[in-house]
């Protein structure tokens, strides 16, 4: 998902940054039937676009601790066990717990 979306990024510096961040990942979640079904559930329940729901479903199936996104629509709409943060909100939370 993220690799495909990053391949469409017209900003070279940001594209390289995302590629480097991905290299740090300890796990990689493929889109499989479980992810697809979860994404359909998320899209319907929270009225989130399918592509964004797929990102969230990948995160849930990968059992991540939190999900950071600049998609403010997903942050506002998605209210479930997975913690979804904007980058700024994540930094504020991180500072509180450090």
Backbone torsions as a table, in degrees:
resi	resn	phi	psi	omega
1	UNK	NA	-58.4	-175.0
2	UNK	-67.5	-35.0	178.9
3	UNK	-65.5	-42.8	178.7
4	UNK	-63.1	-48.8	-178.4
5	UNK	-62.1	-39.4	179.5
6	UNK	-67.0	-32.4	179.0
7	UNK	-63.5	-22.8	179.1
8	UNK	-88.5	-7.1	-176.3
9	UNK	-68.0	121.9	-178.9
10	UNK	-79.6	-9.2	-176.5
11	UNK	-97.1	106.6	-173.6
12	UNK	-57.1	-45.6	-178.6
13	UNK	-60.8	-42.9	179.6
14	UNK	-67.3	-39.6	179.1
15	UNK	-60.2	-45.8	179.3
16	UNK	-64.7	-41.6	178.4
17	UNK	-58.7	-47.4	-179.0
18	UNK	-63.4	-41.9	177.5
19	UNK	-59.2	-41.9	179.5
20	UNK	-68.4	-38.3	177.0
21	UNK	-64.1	-41.6	179.8
22	UNK	-61.3	-32.1	178.5
23	UNK	-64.8	-22.3	179.8
24	UNK	-83.4	-10.4	-176.0
25	UNK	-63.0	136.4	178.6
26	UNK	-88.2	-25.1	177.5
27	UNK	-133.0	160.2	179.9
28	UNK	-133.8	123.1	-178.4
29	UNK	-101.7	114.8	174.9
30	UNK	-77.8	154.1	173.3
31	UNK	-81.7	112.6	179.1
32	UNK	-125.3	-172.7	-176.9
33	UNK	-62.2	-40.4	178.5
34	UNK	-60.2	-45.2	179.4
35	UNK	-64.5	-45.1	-179.2
36	UNK	-59.8	-46.3	179.8
37	UNK	-64.9	-39.5	177.6
38	UNK	-63.8	-39.9	179.3
39	UNK	-63.2	-41.7	178.0
40	UNK	-62.1	-40.7	178.6
41	UNK	-63.3	-45.8	-179.8
42	UNK	-63.3	-46.2	-178.5
43	UNK	-59.0	-43.7	-178.3
44	UNK	-71.8	-48.1	-175.2
45	UNK	-66.0	-42.0	-173.6
46	UNK	-106.1	0.6	-179.0
47	UNK	55.5	50.7	-179.9
48	UNK	-109.1	142.9	178.8
49	UNK	-54.4	146.9	-175.7
50	UNK	-56.1	-44.2	-178.1
51	UNK	-63.2	-41.8	178.7
52	UNK	-68.9	-37.7	177.3
53	UNK	-63.7	-34.9	178.4
54	UNK	-66.2	-39.9	175.5
55	UNK	-59.9	-47.9	-179.6
56	UNK	-63.9	-41.1	179.1
57	UNK	-62.8	-39.9	176.7
58	UNK	-60.5	-44.1	-179.7
59	UNK	-63.1	-43.6	-179.7
60	UNK	-64.6	-46.5	-178.7
61	UNK	-67.7	-27.0	176.8
62	UNK	-82.1	-5.3	178.6
63	UNK	58.3	46.0	178.0
64	UNK	-75.3	161.0	179.3
65	UNK	-79.8	-31.1	-179.5
66	UNK	-159.4	165.5	-177.7
67	UNK	-130.3	122.7	-179.1
68	UNK	-107.0	128.4	-178.4
69	UNK	-147.4	153.5	172.7
70	UNK	-94.0	2.4	178.5
71	UNK	-82.5	91.0	-175.5
72	UNK	-63.1	-26.8	177.8
73	UNK	-63.2	-44.5	178.0
74	UNK	-65.1	-39.9	179.8
75	UNK	-60.8	-42.9	-178.8
76	UNK	-71.0	-41.3	-171.8
77	UNK	-85.1	-35.1	-173.0
78	UNK	-82.6	113.1	179.3
79	UNK	-128.1	93.6	-178.8
80	UNK	-149.4	-166.3	-176.6
81	UNK	-65.9	-33.4	179.2
82	UNK	-68.8	128.4	177.4
83	UNK	-80.4	122.1	-178.9
84	UNK	-115.0	123.8	-175.8
85	UNK	-125.4	150.7	162.4
86	UNK	-79.3	161.1	178.9
87	UNK	-55.6	-43.1	-179.1
88	UNK	-65.2	-44.5	179.1
89	UNK	-63.5	-37.6	177.5
90	UNK	-62.3	-45.2	179.6
91	UNK	-60.6	-40.3	178.4
92	UNK	-64.1	-42.9	178.3
93	UNK	-64.6	-42.9	-179.4
94	UNK	-60.8	-44.2	179.8
95	UNK	-63.0	-36.1	178.7
96	UNK	-63.4	-35.2	-174.6
97	UNK	-97.9	2.4	-179.7
98	UNK	-96.4	NA	NA
